[in-house]
Amino acid sequence: MAAKSTRRTKHQALRLRRALIGAAGSVAFVVLVLIARLIGVVAVPDALFWLFAAPWLAGSVGFVLFVITGRNLALADPSMTLPQILWAATGPICLFPFVPDLAELSYLALLVIGYFGAFRLANLHYLVTNAVLAAAMGLAFFVQQFLWGADVALGPAALGFSAFLCALGVVTAVGFEVVGFRRKLTERNHELTHAFERLRDLAIRDELTGLHNRRYLMDVLKKQRALADRSPEHCFSLCFVDLDHFKRVNDVFGHAKGDVVLQRFAEIARRTVRAVDYVARIGGEEFVLVLVGTPEQNAAIVAERIRSQTARLVISDLLPDFRISASCGITEYRHPEDIEQSISRADGALYEAKRSGRDRIVIAGQDAAAGSPPESERPSPEQQAPEANPERRSRTATEGGAP
């Protein structure tokens, strides 16, 4: 969420800069025309001049205010590139018939405006936009020569207009290169972003299960401890989980099946906790849950859900009675202890759960909460499934081993 907000802020800053550039260009154009009037180069009535200049400048400033207030974010194109281009072009085009002595200034302004679209528009939209600008200037030229009756020779004026069209064509061609470069740069940026996210995931996640790893877990615990130390009402609990006698799975079914079991347990843990909680794999079959804002008694409820779902997990359809169990040790962070003390206490609770019969939950400092009957009262995997060894033997025989 924070990264997304940062990106939006950066994009808005870029949009504001572009709107300010457009507004500054409009002001510069009006100032140059005013200077030309003052030194007697052109003679445009005040009423006619400000009839065009005032609303044109107001519109340019309006784009800036639109970005500052954030109203542009509700638009399909928050950058408003096309509307800004078309609006910026109306000033030079509308004044062109009435100030023939400043034709070069109008041409130059349109060339700059035409190039502006290369930084945002796609190739087709950029081409069509510049074609519209050329057609609009052609209409203004027609009005100047045949309707307004400006005292300008047709030949030199037509030559100047032709030069403008050639220059606009060159600007458009160069703009295509800019558009292509921008597209390639965007693609490379996306590739780099994806690669960076992939590297970040590799650095903080367990490759097999997709859960967080020990390094990320320690960062989370440090942050949670800092929050708890600053705010007395903030609490969090640690839940250490170990899959009991997991080696039996590898011995009976092979390591590939063992990996699948770890992945399925990881999915159980992910589904059970909330989005604000964390699940990490810290060893072969050892996992840690960080339950945010959860006292240890409530953490035991979460652990029981995971324990009971693990006990119902079917390892193999060929041996449906072969099951695994999970032992859990829980503690709540106690201010102002070091996080290592919390870890040690949760690990001790897990050891107690193992010592007292496995398949149970122990809250540090309390008695074990039993789940299934202790191991001493349960049948062994061979007793659960007499055909366990035949399954293993059949696979071994297929691989060329002795039955």
N, C-alpha and C positions, 0 to 999 in steps of 0.2 A: 504493500500500500504506500509506504513512504517513498519507494523507488518510483512508483507510478506518479505520485504527486510531484516529485523532483523533475521527472521528464516533462510533465505538463507545464511546470513553471519555466523550464528552459525553452520549450516551444513557444510559450507566450512571450517570453523576452525576445525571441527571434522575430515573432510576428509584430511586436511593438516597434522593434528597430526598423523593420521594413515599412511599416505605416509612417513612422517618423521621417524616413528617407523620402517617401512619396510626398508627405506634407511639405517637407523642406524644399523639394523640387518645385512644387506648385508655388510656394512663396517666392522662390528665386525667379521663376518665370514672370510672375506678376511684377516683381521689383524691376526686372529688366525692361518690361514694357513701360512701366512708369518712368524710368530713366529716359527711355526713348522719347516719351511724350514731353518730358521737361526740357530736353535739348533740341526739340523740334524735329526729330527724325520722322515721327508719325503724328498725325492729328486725329485723335479719336475723341468724340464727345464724352464728357464725364459720365453722363447717364448711361450711354451705351457700354462704356468700358466696365463700369461697376455692375451693370446688369448681368454681365457674364462672370466677372471676376469674383464678386462677393459670394454668390452661392457656390461657385467652384471651390474657393478657398474653404468655405464652411464645410463642404462635403469632405475635403481632404482631412481637415481637423476632426471631422466626425468619425472617420475610420480609426484615428488614434484613440479617441475617447471610447469607441466601441471595444477596442482591445483592452484598454485600461480597466474598464468596468467588467470585462469578462463575458460580455454578451455575445461575442463572436463564438464562444465555445458551444453555443446552442445551434450553430449553423453546420451544414454538411461539410463545408470547407472553412474551418476556422481561420485560415490564413487570408481569406477573402481576396485572393490574388486576382482573379478575373474581374470582379467588380472594381477593384482599385485601378487596374489597368484601363478599363473602359472609362472610368470617371476621370482619371488623370488625362486621358486623351481628349476629353470634351473641351477643355480650355483652349489648347492650341488650335484645335480644329474649328471651334466656333469663332475665334478671333481672327483666324487666317483670312477670310474674305475682306475684313475691314482694315487690316494692317498689312497690305502687300509688301511694304518696305521691310517688314520683319519676317518675310517668308522663311528665310534661313533659320531664324530662331524657332519657328514652329516646326520645321522639318527636324531640326536637331532634337527638340523636345520629344517628338514622336519616335525618333530612333532610340532614344534612351528608354522611353516607355515600352517600345517593342522588345527591347532586350531584357527588360525586367521579368517578363513571363518565363524566360528560360530557367529561372531558379525554382519554379514551382510546377508549371504546367507540363502535361505530357506532350509528346511530339505532335499529335493531331490537333489537340486544343491550342497548342502554341502556334501552329501553322494557320489555323482558322482565325485566331485572334489577330495575328499580324495582317492577314488578308483583309479582315474587317477594318483595321486601321488604315490600310492602303486605300480601300474603297471609300471610307469616310473622308479621307483627305482628298481623294479624287472628286467627291461631291462638293467639298469646300472650294476646290480649284474651279470647278464648273460655275459655282455661285459667284465666285470672285470675277471671273472673266466674262460671263454672259448674263448674269442677273444683277449683280451689284454695280457693274459698270466701272470697275476700278481702272484708274489710269495707268495700266501696266501693259506693255507690249506682249502680245500672245506668245511670240517666239521665245524670248528669253524666259518668260514665266513657264512655258511648257518644258524648256530645257531644264530649268531648276526642278520642276516636278518629276521629270524623268530621272534626274540624278537622285532625287529622294527615293524613288521606287527602287533604283539599283542598290542604293545604300541599305534600304530596308531588307532587300533580298539577301545581301551579304550578312547583315545583322542576324537575319533568321537562320541562315546556314551556320553561322558561328554558334547561334543559340542551340541548334540541334546537337552540336558537339557537347555543349554544356549540359543539355538534357541527358545525353548518353552517358557522360561522365558521372552526372549526379545519380543516374540509375545504377551504374556499376558500383559507385561508392556506397549507395544504400544497400545493395546486395552484399557487398563485402562487410559492411557494418553489421548486418543481420547475421552473417556467418560467424563473424568474430564474437558477437554477443552470444550466439548459440554455443560456440566453443568455450567461451568463458563460463557460461552456466554449466556446461558439461564438466569442465575442470573443477568448478566449485562443488558440484554434486559428488565428484569422485573424491574430493578432499574431505567432505563431511558426511558421506553416506557409505554404508556397507554395501559392497557390490552384489552380494548374493541376495539379501533380503530387501534392499532399498531403504532400510531403516537408517537412522543416524548412527554414526560411529562414536567411539570413545572420546575422540578429540572434540567433536561438536557437543557431546554430552557435558564435558567439563566446562565448556563455555556457557552452556545453558545454566548449569548449576551455579556458576559464579554470578551470572546476571540475576538469577532468582534469589540468591543469597543477598545481593545488593538491594534488591527490591524489598525483601523481608526486613532487612536492617533499617531501611529508610521508613518503611511503613509497617507499624506493628500489626495492623489488621491483615497484612498479606502473609499467606502461608503456602507451603508446598510440601508434598510428601514424596519420598523415594520408595520405589517398589522394585526389589531385586527378584528376578524370576530365573529359575534354572529348570531345564527339562530333565526329569529324573531318568537315570540310566539310559541316556540317549545313545550310548555306544551299542546297546542291543539292536537299535534300528539299523545302524550301519552293519552290524554283524549278520543280522538276519536278511536284510533286503539290499544291502550295498550302500555305498556313499551317495550315489545319485538319488536314491530314494530319501536318504537322510537330508540332502539339500532341499528336496521338495517339502519335507516335513517342516524344516526351518522356515521356508517361505510361507507355508500355510499357517504356521504359528504367528509369524510376523503379521500376516493379514488379519488374524484373529485379534491381535493386540491393537492394530491400527483401527479396526472397526469398533473396538470397545471404548477407546479413549476419545476425548473431545479434540477439537481442532487446536485448542490452546495448549494441550498436553504434548509430551514428547516421549518417543519410544526409541531406544538405542540398543544395538547389539554390541556387547563389549567383549565377547569371547565366542567359543564354539557354539555352545547351547545356552549361553548366559545373556540375559536381557535386563535392561533397566527402564523403568517407567518414571517419568517426572510428571507428577499430577499437580498442576498449578491451581492455587486457591483451594486445595483439598486437604482437610485434616486427615490424620492417619486412620481414623475409624471409617471415614468415607472411602479412603483409599483401599481399605480391606474389602469393601463391596465391589470395587472395580476389579481387584485382584481375584475375587471369588468368581466373577463372571468369566475372566480369562481362564482360571483353573478349571472350571466346569466345562467350558467349551473345548479346552485342550483334552480333557478326559474323554470327550465324545468324538474326538477326531479319529476318523477311520484311516489307518495307515495304508492298508492294502485290501482290495476287494477279495483277494484270494485268502486272506487271513483276517476276516472281519473282527475277530475277538482280540486281535493284537492291538493294544492301546498304549499310549504314553501318558504320563502325568507331569504336573508342574508343582514345584515348591516355591513359595513366595516369602520374602522377608521385607517388612515395611517399617519405615520410621518417618517421623515428621521433623523438619528442620527446627532446631531450637536456638533461637537468638541468644548470645552472639557467637556461637561456636563456629569453628572452621568447617568448611564443607567436607573435608576429609573425615571429620568426626561423624558427620551424618552418614557418609558412605560406609564407614567402619561399623556403625550401629546397624545399618540395614543389612550389611553383609553378615554380621553376627546373627541377626534374626533369621536370615536365610539358612545359615549353618544350623541353627536350632530347629528349623523346619525339616531339614534333612535328617538331623540326628533323631528327631522324635517320630520318624516314620515316613517322611516324604508325602507328596500329594496333599499338602496342607499350607496354611497361611499363618505366619507368626508376625505379630506386631512387637517391635522391640520393647522389652520390659513386661510383656504379657504372655499368657499361656498360648500354646498352639491351638489354632482353629482347624480341626481335622476336616478333610474332605472325604475321600474314599477311605476304606479300611487300610490300616498300615500294611506295608509290603509283606510283613511276616504272615499276614492273614490272607494275602492274595496269591493266586496261582502264578507261577513263573510263566514267561512267554512260551516255554516249551509245553507247559501244562495247558495254557490257554489255547494253543494251536499246535497239535501234534504234527501237523503238516508243515510247520515252519521250516524244518530242516529239509524236507523234500523240495520245497520251493527254491531254497538256496541251492540244493543239489541239482535240480533241473537246470538252473541257470549256469551252474558250474560245468555241468556236463556239456551244455551247448557250447561253452567257451573252450572245451577241450580238457577240463579238469576231471579228476576222479569223482564218481558219484558218492 
